[in-house]
Amino acid sequence: MLLLDQQQAGADATVQIAGAGPSGLVAAIIMAKAGKRVVVHEAQPEVGSRFQGDLQGLENWTTEQDVLEWLRGLGLSTDFAAIPCRNGVAFDAWGKSYGISSPVPLFYLVERGSGEGSLDSALLRQALRLGVEVRFNSRLEQLEGAGIIATGPKAADAIGVGYHFDTSMEDGFWAICDDELAPKGYAYLLVMNGKGTVKSCMFSGFKQEKLYVERTVAAFQELVGLEMQNPRAHGGVGNFRIPASAFSGHHPLVGEQAGFQDTLWGFGMRLAITSGILAARSLLENKNYDDFWHQNMQSQLQASVVNRVIYGALGNRGYRWLLLRQLAGKTDVRHFLRGIYAPSWWHSALLPWAQRHYQSSRKDSSCDHVDCTCVWCRHGHGAAALDEQG
């Protein structure tokens, strides 16, 4: 099916993108490299406003190729601070430690927000060099013609709450699997270049977030000597869903606007970037975006839903089993993680069961009106279909 916006993108029409997160900026970069005029609208006064220096992991286990090599191969900037994480420590609910190791990076620690060395700033600089016009404090209410919608999560299926801080601790990563600290999730501590992030990433119990954060800070102080200077409270949300269609009207939805996230542990940056690339390609090549992301992302998204339901059912004794039997002591945890994210017969067999047990909190889905131009549509028609797990 030929879509109106894809036909317009094939001509000389300006491509408008709502949202200057990684998915939106990557889409803009790809389009600009192809010679298109691109305007990005960002409602906030600067790039990465909601992250404020948050340290996050850019996962490196779902493919054999290193993620930074992958980005460079796509012509995307890697001019941001990135610490390769090969060795870390995880703790169970009883305080027992388990070494996590890999001969190559499991993930790269990166900074999010408007800082000079952040991933967001690096993508912004590249977009600007290519002639992309980025309009801050510009909330796009309607999107006429060719465009992509990348405005972030619309519901809270998980929250990460804690602090950013300065520290003299050495670079590294630590995690605690304990439902008393992070219900159905995990607590984590990340340190890079004198900055740190400590958070409880929880998938339930949101109303008691203050209690879980207090417990998380106390646990890391006891277990690893957490040292925080100038702590700043911070929180964020994650929205995980697999849409039947990632369109609003004629416009592709990318990143967490579409619900594209790692449902297991929330390592979503790589999925966001991938969706931005695919959306740009769909416009440039006059191809159906749904076909693209189904082919390139759906199996991984489905595996992460199965993984999430299994993990959420484990409880503290199950987390200890996972750490003891599956992660600790292995010389290549990266290989193990790639296996649990890769398509498999058991993921396919368990998917119907997992879909019955996992429901996204997002109810107000973008609509499938043929003539809709709303960036965040609230018509509600077709919402049930869009909320089905694909």
Stockholm file with secondary structure:
# STOCKHOLM 1.0

chainA/1-390         MLLLDQQQAGADATVQIAGAGPSGLVAAIIMAKAGKRVVVHEAQPEVGSRFQGDLQGLENWTTEQDVLEWLRGLGLSTDFAAIPCRNGVAFDAWGKSYGISSPVPLFYLVERGSGEGSLDSALLRQALRLGVEVRFNSRLEQLEGAGIIATGPKAADAIGVGYHFDTSMEDGFWAICDDELAPKGYAYLLVMNGKGTVKSCMFSGFKQEKLYVERTVAAFQELVGLEMQNPRAHGGVGNFRIPASAFSGHHPLVGEQAGFQDTLWGFGMRLAITSGILAARSLLENKNYDDFWHQNMQSQLQASVVNRVIYGALGNRGYRWLLLRQLAGKTDVRHFLRGIYAPSWWHSALLPWAQRHYQSSRKDSSCDHVDCTCVWCRHGHGAAALDEQG
#=GR chainA/1-390 SS CCCHHHHHHHTTCCEEEECCSHHHHHHHHHHHHTTCCEEEEESSSSTTTTTTTCEEEEECCSSSSCHHHHHHHTTCCCCSCEEEECEEEEECTTCCEEEEECSSCSEEEEECSSSTTSHHHHHHHHHHHTTCEEEETCCCCBCCSSEEECCCCSSCSEEEEEEEEECCCCSEEEEECCTTTSTTSEEEEEEETTEEEEEEEESSCGGGHHHHHHHHHHHHHHHHCCCCEEEEEEEEEECCCCCSCCEETTEEBCGGGTTCSCTTTCCCHHHHHHHHHHHHHHHHHTCCHHHHHHHHTHHHHHHHHHHHHHHHHHHHHHHHHIIIIIITTCSCHHHHHHHHHSCCHHHHHHHHHHHHHCCCSCCSCCCCCTTCCBSSCCCCTTHHHHHSCC
#=GC SS_cons         CCCHHHHHHHTTCCEEEECCSHHHHHHHHHHHHTTCCEEEEESSSSTTTTTTTCEEEEECCSSSSCHHHHHHHTTCCCCSCEEEECEEEEECTTCCEEEEECSSCSEEEEECSSSTTSHHHHHHHHHHHTTCEEEETCCCCBCCSSEEECCCCSSCSEEEEEEEEECCCCSEEEEECCTTTSTTSEEEEEEETTEEEEEEEESSCGGGHHHHHHHHHHHHHHHHCCCCEEEEEEEEEECCCCCSCCEETTEEBCGGGTTCSCTTTCCCHHHHHHHHHHHHHHHHHTCCHHHHHHHHTHHHHHHHHHHHHHHHHHHHHHHHHIIIIIITTCSCHHHHHHHHHSCCHHHHHHHHHHHHHCCCSCCSCCCCCTTCCBSSCCCCTTHHHHHSCC
//
